[in-house]
Each structure stands twice: as C-alpha cells, then as structure tokens.
Amino acid sequence: MCVEGVKDGDALRVCSATHEDAATWALVRAWFGEARVVKVSEIHGTDVVEVVIDVEMGPDKRIIPMTVIHREGRWYLDRF
C-alpha cells in the first residue's frame, strides 16, 4: 500500500498493480516475491515515522533502498 499522494513513479506502479494487468503483476511478483529486508538504514520523525530500509529483491537479488512511512498503525510505501 502506498502513501496517499505518492509521486515516485516506481512506487506508484507497484502500488497500482492489479491481477487484471497480468504483465505488470508478473513483473511485481518477480521483483517482490522473495524480497527481504536486509538493513534499516535511517529512521526519521516521531509522530509520523519515515524509515529507509535496504531490501534485497529481484531476479538478480540487488539491494534497493526503500522509504516506508508509519501512519495510524500501518506501514506505507513512499518511494524506492
């Protein structure tokens, strides 16, 4: 789930992917299917917490930094 108003193109494509768009859904599954957090890089804020995490993902297992935001008890993807 994305942060409301997300502007990052990659994050927006991931968050808007649906089963009905088979090609995009397959791509998202290929990249996120076995993704795993390898490191928490940065933590910012107190009321709204923004965290930068390094995630190993994709067919080549590359490390990609992602920013997630904690709001109202849930984590939302903001950018990567």
Distance bins in CASP14 RR format, pairs under 12 A and 6 or more apart:
PFRMAT RR
TARGET T0000
AUTHOR 0000-0000-0000
RMODE 2
METHOD distances of the structure
MODEL  1
1 11 0 0 0 0 0 1 0 0 0 0 0
1 14 0 0 0 0 0 1 0 0 0 0 0
1 15 1 0 0 1 0 0 0 0 0 0 0
1 16 0 0 0 0 0 1 0 0 0 0 0
1 17 0 0 0 0 0 1 0 0 0 0 0
1 68 0 0 0 0 1 0 0 0 0 0 0
1 69 0 0 0 0 0 1 0 0 0 0 0
1 70 0 0 0 0 0 1 0 0 0 0 0
1 71 0 0 0 0 0 1 0 0 0 0 0
1 72 0 0 0 0 0 1 0 0 0 0 0
1 73 0 0 0 0 0 1 0 0 0 0 0
1 74 1 0 0 1 0 0 0 0 0 0 0
1 75 0 0 0 0 1 0 0 0 0 0 0
1 76 1 0 1 0 0 0 0 0 0 0 0
1 77 1 0 0 1 0 0 0 0 0 0 0
1 78 0 0 0 0 0 1 0 0 0 0 0
2 8 0 0 0 0 1 0 0 0 0 0 0
2 9 0 0 0 0 0 1 0 0 0 0 0
2 10 0 0 0 0 0 1 0 0 0 0 0
2 11 1 0 1 0 0 0 0 0 0 0 0
2 12 1 0 0 1 0 0 0 0 0 0 0
2 13 0 0 0 0 0 1 0 0 0 0 0
2 14 1 0 0 1 0 0 0 0 0 0 0
2 15 1 1 0 0 0 0 0 0 0 0 0
2 16 0 0 0 0 1 0 0 0 0 0 0
2 17 0 0 0 0 0 1 0 0 0 0 0
2 66 0 0 0 0 0 1 0 0 0 0 0
2 67 0 0 0 0 0 1 0 0 0 0 0
2 68 0 0 0 0 1 0 0 0 0 0 0
2 69 0 0 0 0 1 0 0 0 0 0 0
2 71 0 0 0 0 0 1 0 0 0 0 0
2 74 0 0 0 0 0 1 0 0 0 0 0
2 75 0 0 0 0 0 1 0 0 0 0 0
2 76 1 0 1 0 0 0 0 0 0 0 0
2 77 1 0 1 0 0 0 0 0 0 0 0
2 78 1 0 0 1 0 0 0 0 0 0 0
2 79 0 0 0 0 1 0 0 0 0 0 0
2 80 0 0 0 0 0 1 0 0 0 0 0
3 11 0 0 0 0 1 0 0 0 0 0 0
3 12 0 0 0 0 0 1 0 0 0 0 0
3 15 0 0 0 0 1 0 0 0 0 0 0
3 48 0 0 0 0 1 0 0 0 0 0 0
3 50 0 0 0 0 1 0 0 0 0 0 0
3 66 0 0 0 0 0 1 0 0 0 0 0
3 67 0 0 0 0 1 0 0 0 0 0 0
3 68 0 0 0 0 1 0 0 0 0 0 0
3 69 1 0 1 0 0 0 0 0 0 0 0
3 70 0 0 0 0 0 1 0 0 0 0 0
3 71 1 0 0 1 0 0 0 0 0 0 0
3 72 0 0 0 0 0 1 0 0 0 0 0
3 74 0 0 0 0 0 1 0 0 0 0 0
3 75 0 0 0 0 1 0 0 0 0 0 0
3 76 1 0 1 0 0 0 0 0 0 0 0
3 77 1 0 0 1 0 0 0 0 0 0 0
3 78 1 0 1 0 0 0 0 0 0 0 0
3 79 0 0 0 0 1 0 0 0 0 0 0
4 12 0 0 0 0 0 1 0 0 0 0 0
4 15 0 0 0 0 0 1 0 0 0 0 0
4 69 0 0 0 0 1 0 0 0 0 0 0
4 71 0 0 0 0 1 0 0 0 0 0 0
4 72 0 0 0 0 0 1 0 0 0 0 0
4 74 0 0 0 0 0 1 0 0 0 0 0
4 76 1 0 0 1 0 0 0 0 0 0 0
4 77 0 0 0 0 0 1 0 0 0 0 0
4 78 0 0 0 0 0 1 0 0 0 0 0
5 11 0 0 0 0 0 1 0 0 0 0 0
5 12 0 0 0 0 1 0 0 0 0 0 0
5 15 0 0 0 0 1 0 0 0 0 0 0
5 16 0 0 0 0 0 1 0 0 0 0 0
5 69 0 0 0 0 0 1 0 0 0 0 0
5 76 0 0 0 0 0 1 0 0 0 0 0
5 77 0 0 0 0 0 1 0 0 0 0 0
5 78 0 0 0 0 1 0 0 0 0 0 0
5 79 0 0 0 0 0 1 0 0 0 0 0
6 12 1 0 1 0 0 0 0 0 0 0 0
6 13 0 0 0 0 0 1 0 0 0 0 0
6 14 0 0 0 0 1 0 0 0 0 0 0
6 15 1 0 0 1 0 0 0 0 0 0 0
6 16 0 0 0 0 1 0 0 0 0 0 0
6 66 0 0 0 0 0 1 0 0 0 0 0
6 67 0 0 0 0 0 1 0 0 0 0 0
6 68 0 0 0 0 0 1 0 0 0 0 0
6 69 0 0 0 0 1 0 0 0 0 0 0
6 76 0 0 0 0 1 0 0 0 0 0 0
6 77 1 0 0 1 0 0 0 0 0 0 0
6 78 1 0 0 1 0 0 0 0 0 0 0
6 79 1 0 0 1 0 0 0 0 0 0 0
6 80 0 0 0 0 0 1 0 0 0 0 0
7 15 0 0 0 0 0 1 0 0 0 0 0
7 78 0 0 0 0 1 0 0 0 0 0 0
7 79 0 0 0 0 1 0 0 0 0 0 0
8 14 0 0 0 0 1 0 0 0 0 0 0
8 15 0 0 0 0 1 0 0 0 0 0 0
8 16 0 0 0 0 0 1 0 0 0 0 0
8 65 0 0 0 0 0 1 0 0 0 0 0
8 66 0 0 0 0 1 0 0 0 0 0 0
8 67 0 0 0 0 1 0 0 0 0 0 0
8 68 0 0 0 0 0 1 0 0 0 0 0
8 76 0 0 0 0 0 1 0 0 0 0 0
8 77 0 0 0 0 1 0 0 0 0 0 0
8 78 1 0 0 1 0 0 0 0 0 0 0
8 79 1 1 0 0 0 0 0 0 0 0 0
8 80 1 0 0 1 0 0 0 0 0 0 0
9 15 0 0 0 0 1 0 0 0 0 0 0
9 16 0 0 0 0 1 0 0 0 0 0 0
9 77 0 0 0 0 0 1 0 0 0 0 0
9 78 0 0 0 0 0 1 0 0 0 0 0
9 79 0 0 0 0 1 0 0 0 0 0 0
9 80 0 0 0 0 1 0 0 0 0 0 0
10 16 0 0 0 0 0 1 0 0 0 0 0
10 17 0 0 0 0 0 1 0 0 0 0 0
10 24 0 0 0 0 0 1 0 0 0 0 0
10 27 0 0 0 0 0 1 0 0 0 0 0
10 28 0 0 0 0 0 1 0 0 0 0 0
10 31 0 0 0 0 1 0 0 0 0 0 0
10 32 0 0 0 0 0 1 0 0 0 0 0
10 57 0 0 0 0 0 1 0 0 0 0 0
10 64 0 0 0 0 1 0 0 0 0 0 0
10 65 0 0 0 0 0 1 0 0 0 0 0
10 66 0 0 0 0 1 0 0 0 0 0 0
10 67 0 0 0 0 0 1 0 0 0 0 0
10 77 0 0 0 0 1 0 0 0 0 0 0
10 78 0 0 0 0 0 1 0 0 0 0 0
10 79 1 0 0 1 0 0 0 0 0 0 0
10 80 1 0 1 0 0 0 0 0 0 0 0
11 17 0 0 0 0 0 1 0 0 0 0 0
11 28 0 0 0 0 0 1 0 0 0 0 0
11 32 0 0 0 0 0 1 0 0 0 0 0
11 64 0 0 0 0 0 1 0 0 0 0 0
11 65 0 0 0 0 0 1 0 0 0 0 0
11 66 0 0 0 0 1 0 0 0 0 0 0
11 67 0 0 0 0 1 0 0 0 0 0 0
11 68 0 0 0 0 1 0 0 0 0 0 0
11 69 0 0 0 0 0 1 0 0 0 0 0
11 76 0 0 0 0 1 0 0 0 0 0 0
11 77 1 0 1 0 0 0 0 0 0 0 0
11 78 1 0 0 1 0 0 0 0 0 0 0
11 79 1 0 1 0 0 0 0 0 0 0 0
11 80 1 0 1 0 0 0 0 0 0 0 0
12 24 0 0 0 0 0 1 0 0 0 0 0
12 77 0 0 0 0 1 0 0 0 0 0 0
12 78 0 0 0 0 0 1 0 0 0 0 0
12 79 0 0 0 0 1 0 0 0 0 0 0
12 80 0 0 0 0 0 1 0 0 0 0 0
13 21 0 0 0 0 0 1 0 0 0 0 0
13 23 0 0 0 0 0 1 0 0 0 0 0
13 24 1 0 0 1 0 0 0 0 0 0 0
13 25 0 0 0 0 0 1 0 0 0 0 0
13 27 0 0 0 0 1 0 0 0 0 0 0
13 28 0 0 0 0 1 0 0 0 0 0 0
13 31 0 0 0 0 0 1 0 0 0 0 0
13 32 0 0 0 0 0 1 0 0 0 0 0
13 77 0 0 0 0 0 1 0 0 0 0 0
13 79 0 0 0 0 0 1 0 0 0 0 0
13 80 0 0 0 0 0 1 0 0 0 0 0
14 21 0 0 0 0 0 1 0 0 0 0 0
14 24 0 0 0 0 1 0 0 0 0 0 0
14 25 0 0 0 0 0 1 0 0 0 0 0
14 27 0 0 0 0 1 0 0 0 0 0 0
14 28 1 0 1 0 0 0 0 0 0 0 0
14 29 0 0 0 0 0 1 0 0 0 0 0
14 30 0 0 0 0 0 1 0 0 0 0 0
14 31 0 0 0 0 1 0 0 0 0 0 0
14 32 1 0 0 1 0 0 0 0 0 0 0
14 33 0 0 0 0 0 1 0 0 0 0 0
14 35 0 0 0 0 0 1 0 0 0 0 0
14 55 0 0 0 0 0 1 0 0 0 0 0
14 57 0 0 0 0 0 1 0 0 0 0 0
14 64 0 0 0 0 0 1 0 0 0 0 0
14 66 0 0 0 0 1 0 0 0 0 0 0
14 76 0 0 0 0 0 1 0 0 0 0 0
14 77 1 0 0 1 0 0 0 0 0 0 0
14 78 0 0 0 0 0 1 0 0 0 0 0
14 79 0 0 0 0 0 1 0 0 0 0 0
14 80 0 0 0 0 1 0 0 0 0 0 0
15 24 0 0 0 0 0 1 0 0 0 0 0
15 28 0 0 0 0 1 0 0 0 0 0 0
15 32 0 0 0 0 0 1 0 0 0 0 0
15 68 0 0 0 0 0 1 0 0 0 0 0
15 76 0 0 0 0 1 0 0 0 0 0 0
15 77 1 0 0 1 0 0 0 0 0 0 0
15 78 0 0 0 0 0 1 0 0 0 0 0
15 79 0 0 0 0 0 1 0 0 0 0 0
15 80 0 0 0 0 0 1 0 0 0 0 0
16 24 0 0 0 0 1 0 0 0 0 0 0
16 25 0 0 0 0 0 1 0 0 0 0 0
16 28 0 0 0 0 1 0 0 0 0 0 0
16 77 0 0 0 0 0 1 0 0 0 0 0
17 23 0 0 0 0 1 0 0 0 0 0 0
17 24 1 0 1 0 0 0 0 0 0 0 0
17 25 1 0 1 0 0 0 0 0 0 0 0
17 26 0 0 0 0 1 0 0 0 0 0 0
17 27 1 0 0 1 0 0 0 0 0 0 0
17 28 1 0 1 0 0 0 0 0 0 0 0
17 29 0 0 0 0 1 0 0 0 0 0 0
17 30 0 0 0 0 0 1 0 0 0 0 0
17 31 0 0 0 0 0 1 0 0 0 0 0
17 32 0 0 0 0 1 0 0 0 0 0 0
17 77 0 0 0 0 0 1 0 0 0 0 0
18 24 1 0 0 1 0 0 0 0 0 0 0
18 25 1 0 0 1 0 0 0 0 0 0 0
18 26 0 0 0 0 0 1 0 0 0 0 0
18 28 0 0 0 0 1 0 0 0 0 0 0
19 25 1 0 1 0 0 0 0 0 0 0 0
19 26 0 0 0 0 0 1 0 0 0 0 0
19 28 0 0 0 0 0 1 0 0 0 0 0
19 29 0 0 0 0 0 1 0 0 0 0 0
21 27 0 0 0 0 1 0 0 0 0 0 0
21 28 0 0 0 0 1 0 0 0 0 0 0
21 29 0 0 0 0 0 1 0 0 0 0 0
22 28 0 0 0 0 0 1 0 0 0 0 0
22 29 0 0 0 0 0 1 0 0 0 0 0
23 29 0 0 0 0 0 1 0 0 0 0 0
23 30 0 0 0 0 0 1 0 0 0 0 0
24 30 0 0 0 0 0 1 0 0 0 0 0
24 31 0 0 0 0 0 1 0 0 0 0 0
24 32 0 0 0 0 0 1 0 0 0 0 0
25 31 0 0 0 0 0 1 0 0 0 0 0
25 32 0 0 0 0 0 1 0 0 0 0 0
25 33 0 0 0 0 0 1 0 0 0 0 0
26 32 0 0 0 0 0 1 0 0 0 0 0
26 33 0 0 0 0 0 1 0 0 0 0 0
26 59 0 0 0 0 0 1 0 0 0 0 0
27 33 0 0 0 0 0 1 0 0 0 0 0
27 57 0 0 0 0 0 1 0 0 0 0 0
27 58 0 0 0 0 1 0 0 0 0 0 0
27 59 0 0 0 0 0 1 0 0 0 0 0
28 35 0 0 0 0 0 1 0 0 0 0 0
28 57 0 0 0 0 0 1 0 0 0 0 0
28 58 0 0 0 0 0 1 0 0 0 0 0
28 77 0 0 0 0 0 1 0 0 0 0 0
29 35 0 0 0 0 0 1 0 0 0 0 0
29 57 0 0 0 0 0 1 0 0 0 0 0
29 58 0 0 0 0 0 1 0 0 0 0 0
29 59 0 0 0 0 0 1 0 0 0 0 0
30 57 0 0 0 0 1 0 0 0 0 0 0
30 58 1 0 0 1 0 0 0 0 0 0 0
30 59 1 0 0 1 0 0 0 0 0 0 0
30 60 0 0 0 0 0 1 0 0 0 0 0
30 61 0 0 0 0 0 1 0 0 0 0 0
31 55 0 0 0 0 1 0 0 0 0 0 0
31 56 0 0 0 0 0 1 0 0 0 0 0
31 57 1 0 1 0 0 0 0 0 0 0 0
31 58 1 0 1 0 0 0 0 0 0 0 0
31 59 1 0 0 1 0 0 0 0 0 0 0
31 60 0 0 0 0 1 0 0 0 0 0 0
31 61 0 0 0 0 0 1 0 0 0 0 0
31 62 0 0 0 0 1 0 0 0 0 0 0
31 64 0 0 0 0 1 0 0 0 0 0 0
31 66 0 0 0 0 0 1 0 0 0 0 0
31 80 0 0 0 0 0 1 0 0 0 0 0
32 55 0 0 0 0 1 0 0 0 0 0 0
32 56 0 0 0 0 0 1 0 0 0 0 0
32 57 1 0 0 1 0 0 0 0 0 0 0
32 58 1 0 0 1 0 0 0 0 0 0 0
32 59 0 0 0 0 0 1 0 0 0 0 0
32 64 0 0 0 0 0 1 0 0 0 0 0
32 66 0 0 0 0 0 1 0 0 0 0 0
32 77 0 0 0 0 0 1 0 0 0 0 0
32 80 0 0 0 0 0 1 0 0 0 0 0
33 55 0 0 0 0 0 1 0 0 0 0 0
33 56 0 0 0 0 0 1 0 0 0 0 0
33 57 1 0 0 1 0 0 0 0 0 0 0
33 58 0 0 0 0 1 0 0 0 0 0 0
33 59 0 0 0 0 0 1 0 0 0 0 0
33 61 0 0 0 0 0 1 0 0 0 0 0
34 55 0 0 0 0 0 1 0 0 0 0 0
34 56 0 0 0 0 1 0 0 0 0 0 0
34 57 1 0 0 1 0 0 0 0 0 0 0
34 58 1 0 0 1 0 0 0 0 0 0 0
34 59 0 0 0 0 1 0 0 0 0 0 0
34 60 0 0 0 0 0 1 0 0 0 0 0
34 61 0 0 0 0 1 0 0 0 0 0 0
35 53 0 0 0 0 0 1 0 0 0 0 0
35 54 0 0 0 0 0 1 0 0 0 0 0
35 55 1 0 1 0 0 0 0 0 0 0 0
35 56 1 0 0 1 0 0 0 0 0 0 0
35 57 1 1 0 0 0 0 0 0 0 0 0
35 58 1 0 0 1 0 0 0 0 0 0 0
35 59 0 0 0 0 0 1 0 0 0 0 0
35 61 0 0 0 0 1 0 0 0 0 0 0
35 62 0 0 0 0 0 1 0 0 0 0 0
35 63 0 0 0 0 0 1 0 0 0 0 0
35 64 0 0 0 0 1 0 0 0 0 0 0
35 66 0 0 0 0 1 0 0 0 0 0 0
35 77 0 0 0 0 0 1 0 0 0 0 0
35 80 0 0 0 0 0 1 0 0 0 0 0
36 53 0 0 0 0 0 1 0 0 0 0 0
36 54 0 0 0 0 1 0 0 0 0 0 0
36 55 1 0 0 1 0 0 0 0 0 0 0
36 56 1 0 1 0 0 0 0 0 0 0 0
36 57 1 0 0 1 0 0 0 0 0 0 0
36 58 0 0 0 0 0 1 0 0 0 0 0
36 61 0 0 0 0 1 0 0 0 0 0 0
36 63 0 0 0 0 0 1 0 0 0 0 0
36 64 0 0 0 0 0 1 0 0 0 0 0
36 66 0 0 0 0 0 1 0 0 0 0 0
37 51 0 0 0 0 1 0 0 0 0 0 0
37 52 0 0 0 0 0 1 0 0 0 0 0
37 53 1 0 1 0 0 0 0 0 0 0 0
37 54 1 0 0 1 0 0 0 0 0 0 0
37 55 1 0 1 0 0 0 0 0 0 0 0
37 56 0 0 0 0 1 0 0 0 0 0 0
37 57 0 0 0 0 1 0 0 0 0 0 0
37 63 0 0 0 0 0 1 0 0 0 0 0
37 64 0 0 0 0 0 1 0 0 0 0 0
37 65 0 0 0 0 0 1 0 0 0 0 0
37 66 0 0 0 0 1 0 0 0 0 0 0
37 68 0 0 0 0 1 0 0 0 0 0 0
37 75 0 0 0 0 0 1 0 0 0 0 0
38 53 0 0 0 0 1 0 0 0 0 0 0
38 54 1 0 1 0 0 0 0 0 0 0 0
38 55 1 0 0 1 0 0 0 0 0 0 0
38 56 1 0 1 0 0 0 0 0 0 0 0
38 57 0 0 0 0 1 0 0 0 0 0 0
38 61 0 0 0 0 1 0 0 0 0 0 0
38 62 0 0 0 0 0 1 0 0 0 0 0
38 63 1 0 0 1 0 0 0 0 0 0 0
38 64 0 0 0 0 1 0 0 0 0 0 0
38 65 0 0 0 0 0 1 0 0 0 0 0
38 66 0 0 0 0 0 1 0 0 0 0 0
39 51 0 0 0 0 0 1 0 0 0 0 0
39 52 0 0 0 0 1 0 0 0 0 0 0
39 53 1 0 0 1 0 0 0 0 0 0 0
39 54 1 0 1 0 0 0 0 0 0 0 0
39 55 0 0 0 0 1 0 0 0 0 0 0
39 56 0 0 0 0 1 0 0 0 0 0 0
39 63 0 0 0 0 1 0 0 0 0 0 0
39 64 0 0 0 0 0 1 0 0 0 0 0
39 65 0 0 0 0 1 0 0 0 0 0 0
39 66 0 0 0 0 0 1 0 0 0 0 0
40 49 0 0 0 0 0 1 0 0 0 0 0
40 50 0 0 0 0 0 1 0 0 0 0 0
40 51 1 0 0 1 0 0 0 0 0 0 0
40 52 1 0 0 1 0 0 0 0 0 0 0
40 53 1 0 1 0 0 0 0 0 0 0 0
40 54 1 0 0 1 0 0 0 0 0 0 0
40 55 0 0 0 0 0 1 0 0 0 0 0
40 65 0 0 0 0 0 1 0 0 0 0 0
40 66 0 0 0 0 0 1 0 0 0 0 0
40 67 0 0 0 0 0 1 0 0 0 0 0
40 68 0 0 0 0 0 1 0 0 0 0 0
41 50 0 0 0 0 0 1 0 0 0 0 0
41 51 0 0 0 0 1 0 0 0 0 0 0
41 52 1 0 1 0 0 0 0 0 0 0 0
41 53 1 0 0 1 0 0 0 0 0 0 0
41 54 1 0 1 0 0 0 0 0 0 0 0
41 55 0 0 0 0 0 1 0 0 0 0 0
41 63 0 0 0 0 0 1 0 0 0 0 0
41 64 0 0 0 0 0 1 0 0 0 0 0
41 65 1 0 0 1 0 0 0 0 0 0 0
41 66 0 0 0 0 1 0 0 0 0 0 0
41 67 0 0 0 0 1 0 0 0 0 0 0
41 68 0 0 0 0 0 1 0 0 0 0 0
42 49 0 0 0 0 0 1 0 0 0 0 0
42 50 0 0 0 0 1 0 0 0 0 0 0
42 51 1 0 0 1 0 0 0 0 0 0 0
42 52 1 0 1 0 0 0 0 0 0 0 0
42 53 0 0 0 0 1 0 0 0 0 0 0
42 54 0 0 0 0 0 1 0 0 0 0 0
42 65 0 0 0 0 1 0 0 0 0 0 0
42 66 0 0 0 0 0 1 0 0 0 0 0
42 67 0 0 0 0 1 0 0 0 0 0 0
42 68 0 0 0 0 0 1 0 0 0 0 0
43 49 1 0 0 1 0 0 0 0 0 0 0
43 50 1 0 0 1 0 0 0 0 0 0 0
43 51 1 0 1 0 0 0 0 0 0 0 0
43 52 1 0 0 1 0 0 0 0 0 0 0
43 53 0 0 0 0 1 0 0 0 0 0 0
43 67 0 0 0 0 0 1 0 0 0 0 0
43 68 0 0 0 0 0 1 0 0 0 0 0
43 69 0 0 0 0 0 1 0 0 0 0 0
43 70 0 0 0 0 1 0 0 0 0 0 0
44 50 1 0 1 0 0 0 0 0 0 0 0
44 51 1 0 0 1 0 0 0 0 0 0 0
44 52 0 0 0 0 1 0 0 0 0 0 0
44 67 0 0 0 0 1 0 0 0 0 0 0
44 68 0 0 0 0 0 1 0 0 0 0 0
44 69 0 0 0 0 1 0 0 0 0 0 0
44 70 0 0 0 0 0 1 0 0 0 0 0
44 78 0 0 0 0 0 1 0 0 0 0 0
45 51 0 0 0 0 1 0 0 0 0 0 0
45 69 0 0 0 0 1 0 0 0 0 0 0
45 70 0 0 0 0 1 0 0 0 0 0 0
45 71 0 0 0 0 0 1 0 0 0 0 0
46 70 0 0 0 0 0 1 0 0 0 0 0
47 69 0 0 0 0 0 1 0 0 0 0 0
47 70 0 0 0 0 1 0 0 0 0 0 0
47 71 0 0 0 0 1 0 0 0 0 0 0
47 72 0 0 0 0 0 1 0 0 0 0 0
48 68 0 0 0 0 0 1 0 0 0 0 0
48 69 1 0 0 1 0 0 0 0 0 0 0
48 70 1 0 0 1 0 0 0 0 0 0 0
48 71 1 0 1 0 0 0 0 0 0 0 0
48 72 0 0 0 0 1 0 0 0 0 0 0
48 73 0 0 0 0 0 1 0 0 0 0 0
48 74 0 0 0 0 0 1 0 0 0 0 0
48 75 0 0 0 0 0 1 0 0 0 0 0
48 76 0 0 0 0 0 1 0 0 0 0 0
48 78 0 0 0 0 0 1 0 0 0 0 0
49 67 0 0 0 0 0 1 0 0 0 0 0
49 68 0 0 0 0 1 0 0 0 0 0 0
49 69 1 0 0 1 0 0 0 0 0 0 0
49 70 1 0 1 0 0 0 0 0 0 0 0
49 71 0 0 0 0 1 0 0 0 0 0 0
49 72 0 0 0 0 0 1 0 0 0 0 0
49 73 0 0 0 0 1 0 0 0 0 0 0
49 74 0 0 0 0 0 1 0 0 0 0 0
49 75 0 0 0 0 1 0 0 0 0 0 0
49 76 0 0 0 0 0 1 0 0 0 0 0
49 78 0 0 0 0 0 1 0 0 0 0 0
50 66 0 0 0 0 0 1 0 0 0 0 0
50 67 1 0 0 1 0 0 0 0 0 0 0
50 68 1 0 0 1 0 0 0 0 0 0 0
50 69 1 0 1 0 0 0 0 0 0 0 0
50 70 1 0 0 1 0 0 0 0 0 0 0
50 71 0 0 0 0 1 0 0 0 0 0 0
50 75 0 0 0 0 0 1 0 0 0 0 0
50 76 0 0 0 0 0 1 0 0 0 0 0
50 77 0 0 0 0 0 1 0 0 0 0 0
50 78 1 0 0 1 0 0 0 0 0 0 0
50 79 0 0 0 0 0 1 0 0 0 0 0
51 65 0 0 0 0 0 1 0 0 0 0 0
51 66 0 0 0 0 1 0 0 0 0 0 0
51 67 1 0 0 1 0 0 0 0 0 0 0
51 68 1 0 1 0 0 0 0 0 0 0 0
51 69 1 0 0 1 0 0 0 0 0 0 0
51 70 1 0 0 1 0 0 0 0 0 0 0
51 71 0 0 0 0 0 1 0 0 0 0 0
51 75 0 0 0 0 1 0 0 0 0 0 0
51 76 0 0 0 0 0 1 0 0 0 0 0
51 77 0 0 0 0 0 1 0 0 0 0 0
51 78 0 0 0 0 1 0 0 0 0 0 0
51 79 0 0 0 0 0 1 0 0 0 0 0
52 64 0 0 0 0 0 1 0 0 0 0 0
52 65 1 0 1 0 0 0 0 0 0 0 0
52 66 1 0 0 1 0 0 0 0 0 0 0
52 67 1 0 1 0 0 0 0 0 0 0 0
52 68 0 0 0 0 1 0 0 0 0 0 0
52 69 0 0 0 0 0 1 0 0 0 0 0
52 77 0 0 0 0 0 1 0 0 0 0 0
52 78 0 0 0 0 1 0 0 0 0 0 0
52 79 0 0 0 0 1 0 0 0 0 0 0
52 80 0 0 0 0 1 0 0 0 0 0 0
53 63 0 0 0 0 0 1 0 0 0 0 0
53 64 0 0 0 0 1 0 0 0 0 0 0
53 65 1 0 0 1 0 0 0 0 0 0 0
53 66 1 0 1 0 0 0 0 0 0 0 0
53 67 1 0 0 1 0 0 0 0 0 0 0
53 68 1 0 0 1 0 0 0 0 0 0 0
53 69 0 0 0 0 0 1 0 0 0 0 0
53 70 0 0 0 0 0 1 0 0 0 0 0
53 75 0 0 0 0 1 0 0 0 0 0 0
53 77 0 0 0 0 0 1 0 0 0 0 0
53 78 0 0 0 0 0 1 0 0 0 0 0
53 79 0 0 0 0 0 1 0 0 0 0 0
53 80 0 0 0 0 1 0 0 0 0 0 0
54 62 0 0 0 0 0 1 0 0 0 0 0
54 63 1 0 1 0 0 0 0 0 0 0 0
54 64 1 0 0 1 0 0 0 0 0 0 0
54 65 1 0 1 0 0 0 0 0 0 0 0
54 66 1 0 0 1 0 0 0 0 0 0 0
54 67 0 0 0 0 0 1 0 0 0 0 0
54 68 0 0 0 0 0 1 0 0 0 0 0
54 80 0 0 0 0 0 1 0 0 0 0 0
55 61 0 0 0 0 0 1 0 0 0 0 0
55 62 0 0 0 0 1 0 0 0 0 0 0
55 63 1 0 0 1 0 0 0 0 0 0 0
55 64 1 0 1 0 0 0 0 0 0 0 0
55 65 1 0 0 1 0 0 0 0 0 0 0
55 66 1 0 1 0 0 0 0 0 0 0 0
55 67 0 0 0 0 0 1 0 0 0 0 0
55 68 0 0 0 0 1 0 0 0 0 0 0
55 77 0 0 0 0 0 1 0 0 0 0 0
55 80 1 0 0 1 0 0 0 0 0 0 0
56 62 1 0 0 1 0 0 0 0 0 0 0
56 63 1 0 1 0 0 0 0 0 0 0 0
56 64 0 0 0 0 1 0 0 0 0 0 0
56 65 0 0 0 0 0 1 0 0 0 0 0
56 66 0 0 0 0 0 1 0 0 0 0 0
57 63 0 0 0 0 1 0 0 0 0 0 0
57 64 1 0 1 0 0 0 0 0 0 0 0
57 65 0 0 0 0 0 1 0 0 0 0 0
57 66 0 0 0 0 1 0 0 0 0 0 0
57 80 0 0 0 0 1 0 0 0 0 0 0
58 64 0 0 0 0 1 0 0 0 0 0 0
62 80 0 0 0 0 0 1 0 0 0 0 0
63 80 0 0 0 0 0 1 0 0 0 0 0
64 77 0 0 0 0 0 1 0 0 0 0 0
64 79 0 0 0 0 0 1 0 0 0 0 0
64 80 1 0 1 0 0 0 0 0 0 0 0
65 78 0 0 0 0 0 1 0 0 0 0 0
65 79 0 0 0 0 1 0 0 0 0 0 0
65 80 1 0 0 1 0 0 0 0 0 0 0
66 75 0 0 0 0 0 1 0 0 0 0 0
66 76 0 0 0 0 0 1 0 0 0 0 0
66 77 1 0 0 1 0 0 0 0 0 0 0
66 78 0 0 0 0 1 0 0 0 0 0 0
66 79 1 0 0 1 0 0 0 0 0 0 0
66 80 1 1 0 0 0 0 0 0 0 0 0
67 75 0 0 0 0 0 1 0 0 0 0 0
67 76 0 0 0 0 1 0 0 0 0 0 0
67 77 1 0 0 1 0 0 0 0 0 0 0
67 78 1 0 1 0 0 0 0 0 0 0 0
67 79 1 0 1 0 0 0 0 0 0 0 0
67 80 1 0 0 1 0 0 0 0 0 0 0
68 74 0 0 0 0 1 0 0 0 0 0 0
68 75 1 0 1 0 0 0 0 0 0 0 0
68 76 1 0 0 1 0 0 0 0 0 0 0
68 77 1 0 1 0 0 0 0 0 0 0 0
68 78 1 0 0 1 0 0 0 0 0 0 0
68 79 0 0 0 0 1 0 0 0 0 0 0
68 80 0 0 0 0 1 0 0 0 0 0 0
69 75 1 0 0 1 0 0 0 0 0 0 0
69 76 1 0 1 0 0 0 0 0 0 0 0
69 77 0 0 0 0 1 0 0 0 0 0 0
69 78 1 0 1 0 0 0 0 0 0 0 0
69 79 0 0 0 0 1 0 0 0 0 0 0
70 76 1 0 0 1 0 0 0 0 0 0 0
70 77 0 0 0 0 0 1 0 0 0 0 0
70 78 0 0 0 0 0 1 0 0 0 0 0
71 77 0 0 0 0 0 1 0 0 0 0 0
71 78 0 0 0 0 0 1 0 0 0 0 0
END
